[in-house]
C-alpha cells in the first residue's frame, strides 16, 4: 500500500465519520488494516504535538540562557 493511499483511507474515515468496514470495502482492504492506519495516524499526531510542546519549552529556555549570558558578558 502506498503512503498516499493510506492517507486517503485515514482522511475518508475522519472526514466522513465513516464506519471502518465501509471504508475498508470501498478501498478493497481489511477492516483491520483501516483500524491500524487510523490508529497509527492518531499516534503520530499525538507524538507531533508532544514534540512541538517540547520544542517550545526548549526555545524558551534557550532564549532565557542567551539573555543571561549577555548580562554576564556585559
C-alpha positions in Angstrom: 0.0 0.0 0.0 1.3 3.4 -0.9 1.6 6.2 1.7 -0.8 8.2 -0.4 -3.5 5.5 -0.4 -3.1 5.1 3.4 -3.5 8.8 3.8 -6.7 8.8 1.6 -8.1 6.0 3.7 -7.5 7.8 7.0 -8.9 11.0 5.6 -12.0 9.1 4.4 -12.6 7.8 8.0 -12.0 11.1 9.7 -13.8 13.5 7.3 -16.9 11.5 6.8 -17.0 9.8 10.2 -17.5 6.6 8.2 -17.6 3.1 9.6 -14.2 1.4 9.3 -15.9 -1.5 7.5 -17.4 0.8 4.9 -14.1 2.4 4.2 -12.4 -1.0 4.0 -14.9 -2.2 1.4 -14.6 1.0 -0.6 -10.8 0.7 -0.8 -10.6 -3.1 -1.0 -8.7 -3.6 2.2 -9.5 -5.3 5.5 -11.2 -3.5 8.4 -8.2 -4.4 10.5 -5.9 -2.5 8.0 -8.2 0.6 8.2 -8.2 0.4 12.0 -4.4 0.1 12.1 -3.9 3.1 9.7 -6.3 5.3 11.7 -4.6 4.3 15.0 -1.1 4.9 13.6 -2.2 8.3 12.3 -3.6 9.3 15.7 -0.4 8.2 17.4 1.7 10.2 15.0 -0.4 13.3 15.6 -0.1 12.9 19.4 3.7 12.5 19.1 4.0 15.6 16.9 2.0 17.6 19.4 4.3 16.4 22.2 7.4 17.3 20.2 6.0 20.8 19.4 5.5 21.4 23.1 9.0 20.2 23.9 10.5 22.4 21.2 8.6 25.4 22.6 9.9 24.8 26.1 13.5 24.3 24.9 13.2 27.5 22.8 12.1 29.5 25.8 14.9 28.0 27.9 17.5 28.8 25.2 16.3 32.4 24.9 16.5 32.8 28.7 20.0 31.4 28.8 21.1 33.6 25.9 19.8 36.7 27.8 21.6 35.5 31.0 24.9 35.0 29.0 24.5 38.5 27.5 24.1 40.0 31.0 27.2 38.2 32.2 29.3 39.3 29.2 28.3 43.0 29.6 
